[in-house]
Amino acid sequence: MGFFDFLTRPGAPAPTAAGPGARPGHAPGATRALRALLAQPRAQRDPAWSEAFLAQVADAAFFTRQPEVVLGAGRPYFALHTEPAGAAGALPHPSHVIHHLLEDLLLERGLGVVINPVGPDADWAFSYGDLLQFHLHGGFYPARTGPADPIPAEARLPAPARQALRTYLQQLGVAAPGVRLGATDHAGPGSLELVFRFSPQEFQGLDAFQAAMGTLAWFLPRNYSYSVAGNPARQEGGFEPL
């Protein structure tokens, strides 16, 4: 799979996580299995490898380095490493576990996760929407088939995700972003349709508006669909604040 530039852009201040202290509790078997998988050459990482990786990554032990948060295509990722800085071999604590970090830090702060970033490369990257998918359904990517998960629409966009979206849009100049929740399971189990309330006129030009529309997808699970009620005449009824 392809990855983009995980280096902070020149001249841009490095974001910070300022999250809770490290929290032990990894599964030793998952940690060992993940390390063995990551030792395999990239050319040998087939779909079976990816499936095995995704089965272990949420419960394995990781470590942080400075900077803890890096930018990929302008989007913030919490950087996790399988080895602590300057050390190898036995696993000392403190270590971090994605399963715990979801509620401790990642969802609230609007962060994705990148595994072993080195310059423009990395072993894996999860968008914020991928992490939200795991939080809601126990897997990073949507199931294509199967029974619908009986989660109401409101619960499919929980408070931390609303806050992350609100913060992002307000930083771009949208004073009072709103959302209307629509159909569920229309694009497969666990899917959700959203309509956002803001207009292109609230951005500094068409390019900024289009960039914002693209980044909204990064914040949402991959089987969510969304549109924007940009015309003020269409912004009445059914909307609620993010």
N, C-alpha and C positions, 0 to 999 in steps of 0.2 A: 504494500500500500504506500501511497505517496505522502510525504510530509513537507511542510513549508518552513520558512525561516523562523526559528524559535529565539533568535537573538532580539533583545530590546532594540528598537529603532534608534539610530544615531540621534542624539540630542533629546531623546524622550526620557523622562524620569522613570526609573524602574518601579513598577508597582510593588506593593508589599502585602503580605497576607495578614500579619498581626493576629494570628489565630491562637487557639488554645495550645497548651504545651503538648508535647508528644505523648501518645497514649499507647501503651503496649497492648498486646492482645492478638497478635498475628497467629495464623495457623501454621505451625512448623512444616507440615506436609505441603501446604500450598506454597510456602516460601521456597522449599527445596525444588518442587516441581517447576515453579516459575523460573528459577535460576537455570535449571537444566534446559528449559525451552529457549531461554534467551541466549544460551551458549551455542545454539545451532546457527549455522551460517544463514544469512538472509535468503540465499537462493533455495534453501530447503524448507522455507516457511510457507507451507501450502495451506489450504483451507482446514485441513485436520489440525495443523499446528495452531491456527487462529482459534479454532474451537477449544482446544486444550488451554491456550493462553487465557481466553475469556473465562474459563471455568475456574481459574486459580487466582487471577489478578486482584480480585476484590478483597481477598483474605490474606494475601502475602505481605511480608514486611518490606517497607521502603524507608528511605532516608532522605533528608532535605540537605541542600547546600545553598550557598548564596550566589545569585539571588534566588529566593524561593519562588517568585512569580516571574514568568517570562512571557513575552508577547509572541504569538504566532498569527500572522496576517492581522495584526492589531487587536487580537483577542487574548484575554489573560488566561494563562494556564499555570496551575500549581505544579512545579517540577518535582518529580519523585525519582529516586535513584535506587538501584538494587544494591549498591555498595555505598557505605558512608564515605565522606570525603577523606582521602588519604589513608584509607584502611581497607583491608580485605580479610577474608576468612570468616571467623566466628561472628555471629550476629550480636553486637552489643545493643543495649537499649540506651537512649530512646529510639524507637522506630515508629513508623506511621502505617496505618492500614486504611485503604480506601473506604472500606465499609464504614469505619468510624468517622473518617473525615467528611463523608457526605453531610451528615447532620451537624458535625462540630464546626465546619468551616466552609466547605465548597459550595453548597447550595445557597447559603446565606450571602456569601461574598461574590457570587456570580462567576465562579472559576471553573474552567475545564481542568483536565489532568494530562500531563505529558510524561511518558516513561522514558528515562535515560536520554534526555536531550543533550546533544553534542553539536554545537554550531547549528547548521541548518537541518540536522538529521535527528531522528529519535526512533525508539523501538515501537512506540504506539502513542496515539493521542485520542483522548475522549473529549468531545465537546461538552458544554454545559448540558445540552439536551440529552446526550448519551447518559450522563450521570443522573439526570432527572428520570430518565427511563428506568435505570437500575433502581433508583429510590422507590419508584411506583410499582415496578413489576418484577424486580429481582433479576433482570437481565439488561445488558447495555444496549441492545438493539431490538427493535420491535419484532414480535413473532408475526410471520406472514399468514399463518393459518391457526385455527384452534378456536375454542370458545371465547367469547368476549369476557374480559375481566369486569366484574360487577362493581366498578368504581364510578361514582357519579362525576359529572363534568367538572364540578367545582373542585373536587379532590384531584383531578388530573392536572390542575394548575394551582399547586399549593402555595401558601403564603410566601415561602422563600423565593420561589420562582417569580411570583408577581413582583416582589420587591426588587429582584435582580433586573427584570424587564423595565420596571418603573425607573429605577436608578439610571439605567442605560439611556432610556429615551429622554429623561429630564436633562442628562448631561449633554444631549444633542440639541436641547432647546425646546422640547415638547413640554409645555407647562403643566398640563393635566391629562396625561395619557389614560385612556379607558379601553375596556375590552368587553366584547360580547361573546359568550360561549355558545357554540352551535351544536352540530350533530356529533354524536359519539359513535365510534366503531365504523365510521363510514369508509375508512381507508385501512381496514384490518383491525384486529383486536387491540384495544387500548388506545385507539386514535381519537383525535379531538379536532374540531373545526373552530377557529377563532377569527373574530373580526376586531381589529384594533381601531381606536378612534384617535386619529391625528391627521394632519394634512401636509402635503408637500411644502406649503407656504411657511411652515414652522421650521424648515431647515434652511441652511445656507446654500441654496442651489440644488439643482436636480441631482447632481452627482452625490451630494451628501444624503439626499433622500433615498436614492437607489442603494447606496452603501448600507444605510440603516435597514432597509428591507432585506438585504442579504444577510446581515448579522442576526436579524430576528430568527432565522432558521437555525443558527448556531445555538440559540438559547432553548430550542424546542426539540422534543423527540422527533425522530425522523419520519414518523407516520402522522405527525400533526400537519394540518394545512392552515393557512392564514391569509387574510386579505386586509385591506385598509379602507375604512369609510372616509375617504379624503374630502368628499364634498360635504360642506356643513349641513346641507339639506338632508343627508343620509345619516347624520350623527345623532339623531334623536331616537329614544326608545330602546330599552334593553341593554344599554351600556352601563357598566359599573367602573369605578376607579380601579386602576391596577393596584 
